[in-house]
Amino acid sequence: MDSRWHYLLMLALVLHSFGCAALGPFSPLRPVERALVFAPSPSTTEAAPEPGGQVVSFTTDDGVRLQGHLFEHPEPRAVALFCHGNAGSLESWSEVGRQLSEQHQLTVLAFDYRGYGHSAGSPTEVGVLRDGRAAQAWLARHAGIQKTDVVVIGRSLGGAVAVDLAANEGARGLVLESTFSSLPDVAAVHAPWIMPHLNMTQRLNSAGKIASYRGPVLQCHGDADRLIPLKLARKLHAAIPGKKRFEVIPGADHNDPQGAAYAQALDEFLESLPHVRTHSQLESPPESGLTGTDHS
């Protein structure tokens, strides 16, 4: 038997014993996964920020140039990084950054992952997590604060980026909107026959990471979410070790507006955050006793 057959036999044994996940970047499912998980919208024209915003750019630790839209509030009660979902680009997500800034008195950076909008490269799990770290570091330097004093907000796919940041870099507070426990958990709902927990290489295992973050968390999710079922949000919530609050949005599907009740919950969460001691403009009122109550 020549070396080629030895290789094919070994490959078959690995796939049978451990699944495609064991092959990592060499998995035959990897291109399919990336196409399903990431839906970048590259831009050929400059995406102008919403009124009051400015275009900024920064570079990741592996040399990828990213673009963001910065919305600076004259009297911010917090500096926040917004990590958007898997589809679209700043062309559509810039409005969320502006709304966060205006409605909640925040300085906000919204940014495009690699391969999205005018950001260079192409997205992968490792890549978008690097992008989040670069964005948080740039925002902290720009605002004159520590990385741990940035409030990190993540929606859907961006929730996994936000969890990774909070767990590994730290955050003043973590806000999770319509996100998941892990990618294999989501895939198991929609395509259980592919045995995603065994075969998927793109994991984004937020439920496994979040135990490393001990700060406060606000989480919201629609109870009619057909893409990421509410039970996966609850699984993630159960893994949060610190102070936490869960807001269920009645009747809301994955992309539906989050409503006034959530906006009020976000304001209350921001008011409860600990002081920022390195920048007097960002000091907020003393901690108001955020509880672990489930408000569903």
Residue pairs with C-beta under 8 A, 6 or more apart in sequence:
1 9
14 22
14 23
15 22
15 23
18 198
19 195
19 198
19 199
20 27
20 28
20 29
20 30
20 198
20 199
20 200
20 201
21 27
21 198
21 199
21 200
21 201
21 203
23 201
24 201
25 201
27 33
27 199
27 201
29 194
29 199
29 200
29 201
30 201
30 202
33 200
33 201
33 202
34 123
34 124
34 202
37 86
37 125
37 157
37 183
37 202
37 204
38 86
38 113
38 115
38 123
38 124
38 128
38 157
39 86
39 87
39 88
40 89
40 113
40 115
40 116
40 122
40 123
41 87
41 88
41 89
41 91
41 92
41 116
41 117
42 89
42 115
42 116
42 117
42 118
43 89
43 91
43 117
43 118
46 55
46 118
47 67
47 69
47 89
47 90
47 91
47 94
47 117
47 118
48 55
49 55
49 69
49 70
49 71
49 90
49 94
49 97
49 98
50 69
50 71
50 94
50 95
50 97
50 98
51 98
52 71
52 98
52 101
52 102
53 69
53 70
53 71
53 94
53 97
53 98
54 69
54 70
54 72
55 67
55 68
55 69
55 70
56 67
56 68
56 69
56 70
56 109
56 138
56 142
57 65
57 66
57 67
57 68
58 65
58 66
58 68
58 134
58 135
58 138
59 65
59 66
59 134
60 66
60 114
60 130
60 131
60 133
60 134
61 130
61 133
61 134
62 127
62 130
64 114
64 119
64 120
64 121
64 127
64 130
64 131
65 119
65 120
66 111
66 112
66 113
66 114
66 119
66 120
66 131
66 134
66 135
67 90
67 111
67 112
67 117
67 118
67 119
68 90
68 109
68 110
68 111
68 112
68 135
68 138
69 90
69 94
69 97
69 109
69 110
69 111
70 107
70 108
70 109
70 139
70 142
71 97
71 98
71 100
71 101
71 102
71 106
71 107
71 108
71 109
71 110
72 101
72 107
73 101
73 102
73 105
73 106
73 107
73 108
75 105
75 281
76 105
76 106
76 107
76 281
76 282
77 104
77 105
77 106
77 270
77 271
77 282
77 284
78 105
78 106
78 107
78 151
78 172
78 173
78 270
78 273
78 276
78 282
78 284
79 106
79 107
79 108
79 139
79 140
79 143
79 145
79 149
79 150
79 151
79 282
80 100
80 106
80 107
80 108
80 109
80 150
80 151
80 152
80 153
81 108
81 109
81 111
81 132
81 135
81 136
81 139
81 150
81 151
81 152
81 153
81 162
81 165
82 93
82 96
82 97
82 100
82 108
82 109
82 110
82 111
82 153
82 154
82 155
82 158
83 111
83 132
83 135
83 152
83 153
83 154
83 155
83 157
83 158
83 159
83 161
83 162
83 165
84 93
84 96
84 110
84 112
84 155
84 156
84 157
84 158
85 93
85 155
85 156
85 157
85 158
86 156
86 157
88 116
89 112
89 116
89 117
90 110
90 111
90 112
90 116
90 117
90 118
91 117
93 110
93 112
94 110
96 110
96 155
97 108
97 109
97 110
98 108
100 106
100 108
100 153
101 107
101 108
103 263
104 263
104 266
104 267
104 270
105 270
106 151
106 270
107 143
109 135
109 138
109 139
109 142
111 119
111 131
111 135
112 118
112 119
113 119
113 123
113 127
113 128
113 131
113 161
114 120
114 121
114 122
114 123
114 127
114 128
114 131
115 121
115 122
115 123
116 123
119 131
121 127
124 202
125 201
125 202
125 203
125 204
128 157
128 161
129 161
129 164
131 161
132 161
132 162
132 164
132 165
133 165
133 168
133 169
136 147
136 150
136 152
136 165
136 169
137 147
139 150
140 146
140 147
140 149
140 150
143 150
143 279
143 282
144 278
144 279
145 276
145 278
145 279
145 282
146 278
147 169
147 170
147 171
148 169
148 170
148 171
148 172
149 172
149 276
149 278
149 279
149 282
150 171
150 172
151 171
151 172
151 173
151 174
151 175
151 270
151 273
152 162
152 165
152 166
152 171
152 173
152 174
152 175
153 162
153 175
153 177
154 160
154 161
154 162
154 163
154 174
154 175
154 176
154 177
154 179
155 177
155 178
155 179
156 177
156 178
156 179
156 180
156 228
156 254
157 179
157 204
158 179
159 176
159 177
159 178
159 179
159 180
159 206
160 179
160 180
160 183
160 204
160 206
162 171
162 174
162 175
162 176
162 179
163 174
163 176
163 179
163 206
163 209
163 210
163 213
164 204
164 206
164 209
165 171
166 174
166 210
166 213
166 215
167 209
167 210
167 211
167 212
167 213
168 209
168 212
170 213
170 215
171 213
171 215
172 215
172 273
172 274
172 276
173 215
173 216
173 217
173 218
173 269
173 270
173 273
174 213
174 215
174 216
174 217
174 218
175 217
175 218
175 219
175 266
175 269
176 217
176 218
176 219
176 220
176 236
177 219
177 220
177 221
177 258
178 220
178 221
178 222
178 225
178 228
178 233
178 254
179 206
179 219
179 221
179 228
179 233
179 236
180 186
180 204
180 206
180 228
180 232
180 233
180 236
181 205
181 206
181 207
181 232
181 233
181 235
181 236
181 239
182 203
182 204
182 205
182 206
182 207
182 208
183 196
183 200
183 202
183 203
183 204
183 205
184 196
184 197
184 200
184 203
184 205
185 197
185 207
185 232
185 235
186 227
186 228
186 232
187 194
187 196
187 200
188 196
188 197
189 229
189 232
194 200
206 236
207 235
207 236
207 239
208 239
210 217
210 236
210 239
210 240
210 241
211 239
211 241
213 240
213 241
213 242
214 241
214 242
215 242
215 243
216 242
216 243
216 244
216 269
216 272
216 273
216 290
217 240
217 242
217 243
217 244
217 245
218 244
218 245
218 247
218 265
218 266
218 269
219 233
219 236
219 237
219 240
219 244
219 245
219 246
219 247
220 246
220 247
220 248
220 249
220 258
220 262
220 265
221 228
221 230
221 233
221 246
221 247
221 248
221 249
222 230
222 248
222 249
222 250
222 251
222 252
222 253
222 254
222 256
223 230
223 248
223 249
223 250
223 251
223 252
223 296
224 251
224 252
224 253
224 256
225 233
225 252
225 253
225 254
226 253
226 254
227 253
227 254
228 254
230 248
233 246
234 246
237 244
237 246
237 294
243 290
243 291
243 292
244 292
245 265
245 269
245 290
245 291
245 292
245 293
245 294
245 295
246 294
246 295
246 296
247 261
247 262
247 265
247 295
247 296
248 295
248 296
249 256
249 258
249 259
249 261
249 262
252 258
252 259
265 295
268 288
269 290
270 284
271 284
271 285
271 288
272 287
272 288
272 289
272 290
273 284
273 287
274 284
274 287
275 283
275 284
275 286
276 282
276 283
276 284
277 283
